[in-house]
Amino acid sequence: MKQTFPLLALLIAVSGAQAQDAKTKPAAAPKDASYLLPDGRIALHGDEALAPVIDALNAKFAETHPGTKFAPMLKGSATALPALAAGATAIGFVVGEAARPDLRAFKAINKHDPLGIKIGYAGYGPRAGGKTPPAVYVHSSNPLAGLTLAQLAGLFTSGSPAGDINTWSQLGVTGAWGTRRVHLYGQRDDGDFSTSLRLARLGGMPFAGHYEGLADDAAVLQAVAQDPYGIAIVDWAEQKPSSEGVRIVPLANDAGKPFAVPGKDDVARGVYPLTPAITLYAAHPPKQPLDPVVKDYLALALSDEGQAIIARFTDNATGFLPLAADDLKAQRAKLKD
């Protein structure tokens, strides 16, 4: 009997060590994962602007998952969802949000929506050496104080639930602008930026009949600079002479909320409505556990360490910023079982 107690203690100790080892052993990619290359590397597809962030996250991930290697294949945000739908990437890296057609195609192939996790913000400005994220511009002499997203939809689309807006007086602008019709400018509604913004942020309604679609953002800014009654929604913009004579209109998500601009402070607080996010997409069938390696990677990106990595690239050309506290909490909740 005396000898059984040491034996029992040894068995318990071994069992406990095995359980602890299983608990701390880093997740590995399933051997049959379609995103694994022949040499065992994990393929990653998405936006090339995110390359420095991805490289830093990959290096940090390898510290806790020894032997894990990645193969970033970054050829644009538009490649992320098609690769994910085909099982060719573990994660799709997108600046902004995936295009509606790509999301529909993913669902048609996989019979479920992808999981989208925002890990940071992309872009703030205007600033020298960096681009300004999507914004609304008017002539520099226009006294318009700001717009809500509902007003923006009423301006640029036809049939908005809040009603169409046609004159400056409907926005509270008086003086020479009061009775004048609002002149709308933007990129062509050809499936790219303007189409995506109309579908995602303007209620999906068609552009107003007097909306003038131009070839590119430089032409749009020039048109507004020459038209005191013009207003435009512009994609990423660099500080160039073409932006002289215009100013950015502050925006608010809802009536009664403070207006915000795409400057660093408002973007960092998560209050500028048109800020593009850094969005990571993963295939996650309903009622099934998330791929363990993918889950660990997403958790790293949302960890304090991951957010500090994103903050390293605040001053690069795009200007990445970590998530505000409320947004970070909401994204972390998506990973809870």
N, C-alpha and C positions, 0 to 999 in steps of 0.2 A: 504493500500500500504506500509505503514511504517513497518508493521509486516512481509511482504513477504521478505524483504531484509535480516533480520537475519535468516529467515528460509532457504532462498536460500544459504546464506553463510554457514549455518550448513550442508546443503546437499552437497555443494561443498567440504567442509572440510572432511565430512565422505567419500565421493567418493574418494578424494585424498588420504586419509589414507588407504582405501582399496586397491587402486592401488599401493601405496608404499609398503603395506604389501605383496601384491602378487609378487611385484618385488623383495623383500628381503627374502621372505619365502624360506627356503632351499628346494632343489629338494628331492623328495621321490621316492623310487623304485615303479614301477607299481605293483599294488596288485596281478596281474596275472603273474608277472615275474617268469619264470621257474627256475631262479637261487636262488629264495627265499626258505629257508628251512622252515619246518613246524613251527618253533619257531620264524620266521621272520628274522633270520640272513641272510646276503648276503654271498653266497658261493664264495670263491676265490680259484682257482687251479693254480699250477705252481711249480716253482723251490724252493726247500727248502733252498738253499743258500740265497734267498732273504727274508727269514723270518724276520730278524731284520728291514729291510727297510719297509716291508709290515706292520709290527706291528706299526712302528712309523707313517707311512702314515695313517693307520686306526685311530690311536689316534688323529691325527691332523684333520682328516676328521670329526670325531665325535664332535669336538669342534664347528663346523659350521653347523652340521647336527645332532642335539640332538636326541638321541634315536636310531640312526643307529648303528647296530652291525654287525660284520663280523665273518665269520667262515673260516679261512684259512685252506685249505686242500692241503698241499704242499708236493708232492711226486715226483717232478722232472719236468723239462721243457717239457718232452715228454708227460706229462699228460694234459698240458694246452690247446692245440688246440682240442684234442678229447672232452674234457669237454666243451669247448666253442661251438664246433659244435653241441653238444647235448643239449645246453642250460643249462648246469649244473653249469656254473660259469659266474659271471658278467664280469670278466676280466681274461685273461690268462697271467700269469707272466713267462717270458722266459729269460734265460741268453743266449744271442746270438740271433739267428733267429730260427723260427719254421722250422721244417724239411719239405722239399718239399712234401713228401707224405701226411703229416698232412694238409698242406695248400690245396692240391688238394682234400683231403677228405672233408675238411670244405666247399670248393666251391661246391662240388658235392651234399652235403646235403642242403646247404643254398642258392645255386644259386648266390652267390656273394663272393668276397674275404673279409677276415677280415680286420679291420683297425689296422695297426701296429703303435704304438707310442713308440719311443725311449725316455727314461727318464734319461739315464746315461750310463756310461761305466763300464764294469766289468773286472777288472784285470789289473795289471801292475807288472813288475818285470824284472829281477830276484831280489828277496828280501827275507831276512830271515823271516820265519814264514808265507809266502804267496806264492801263485802259480803264475807262469808266464803264461800269456795268449798264445794262439796259435802263433807259431813263426817258422821261417826257421832256421835250424842249419847246420853248416858245421864243418869240423875238425878245431881245433884251429890254425893249421898252414896254413890254406887256406887263401890266400890274397884277396879273393873276397870282393870288396868294398860295393856292395849292388845290389839289384834287383828291377825292376819294376814289377807290377802285370802281365803285358803282358809277360815279360821274364819268370816269374814264371810259367805261363800257358804254354809257349813254352817249358819249361824244363820238366814239369811233365805230360803233356798230348800229345796226338798224334792228329795232324790235327788242331792245333791252328791257328787262322787267321794270327797271326804274324809270323808263321813258327816254325817248330820244332827246338829245341836246343839240340845238342847231345854232344858237346865237350866244355871244359872249355874255349878254345880260343874264342868261339862265345860270351862269356861273358866278354871278355877283359882280361882274366887271362892268364899270360904268365909263363915262367919258366918251372918247372917240370910238371905243370898242362896243359900247352898249348895244347898239342896234345892228352891228355887223355880224355877218355869218362867219362861223368858225371854218377856217380852211384846214383840212386834214391832210397830213402827209405821212408817208412811211414807206417801208419796203413793199415790193409787190407781194400779193397774196398767192405765192407760188409753192407753198409747202414748206418753206424754210422759216425764218425767224417770225415774220408777221403772222403767218398761219398758226404756228405753235403758240404764240402769245395770245392770239384771238381765241383759240380753243381752250387754253389753260387758264387765262386770267381775265378774259372779257366775256365769259359766259357762253362761248361757242357760237354766238350769233354772227351773221355775215357783216362785213364792213359796210359802213354807210355808203350810199350811192355816190357822194361827192368826195370819198376818200381817194387820194391820188397816190398810187403806188409808183415809186421811182426805182431806178436800177440799183442803187446802193445807199448806204448811210451818209456818205459824203454829199451826194446829191440831195438827200433829204435835209441835212443840216443847212446846206446852201439855200434851199428853197425857203426855209423858215427864216434864215437871216435876211432874206430879201422881202419877207412878207410879214408885216406887223400883226396881221390877223391869222397867222398860221400857227399850227401846233403839230407836233410829231412825236411818235414813239420810235426810239432809235436803239439799235442793238449796241454791242460793245463799241466804244468810241475812243480814239486816241486824241490827245491834245494836239490839234492841228489848226491852221488858219481857217479851215472850213467850219470850225465850231465857234469862231468869233461872231459876235452879233446875236448870239442866242444865249439863253440861260436855262438851267434845269428847274423844272417845277417840282416842289416838294409834294409828297404823296402820303396818304394814310390808308390803312386797310379798311377802316370804317368811319362813318360820321361821328364826330365828337372825339376821335383819337388824335393825338398830336401828329402834325405833318413830319415827315422824315425825308432826308436826302441820301444819296448814295455815298456820302462821305464815310470815313473810317469809323467814327464813333457810332453813327446810327446803324451801319451794317453790323458792327461788332455786337450791338445790343439786340440784333435780330428784328429791328422794327421797320427797315426799309422794304416796302412790298415787292419790289422787282429784283431783289437780290437773288442771283443764281446760287444754288447750293452745290456743294460737292456731293454727289449722290452715288452710292454704291448699290448695285443691283445684284441680287442672288436668286437662284431658282429655289423655291421653297414650297413644295407641294403641301396642300392643306392636310392637317392632322398627321404630318410626318415630321420627324426631327430634322432640324437644319443640319446640313453637312458639317461635321465637327470642325474641320479645318476652316471652312468659311465662317462658321460662327465665332471661332477663336480670333480670326482676322478682323471681323467686324467689331468684336468686343475690344480688341486692341485699339482700333481706330477711334472708338468712343471712350477709351480709358483716359485718365489724366495724362499718361505718357503719350498716347496717340494725339490728343488735342495739343499738347506741347510741341509735337512734331509739326503739326499744321501751322502753329504759330511761328515756326522758324521761317516760313516763306511768306510772311506778311508783306515784305517789301519787294517781292519779285514782280515780274511784269504783269501777272494776273492779280496778285494780291490776295493770298488766302488767309482766312481768319477762322479761328476755332468757333464752335457753337456757343451761343449765349446759354446761360444756365437752364432756362425753361425748355429751350429746344433740345439741349443735351439730355435732359431728363426724359423727354418724350421719346427720343430716339433709342435711348438705353432700354426703355420699357418694351420696345418691339422685340428685343432679344430674349426676354424672359419667357420661359416655358409656361 
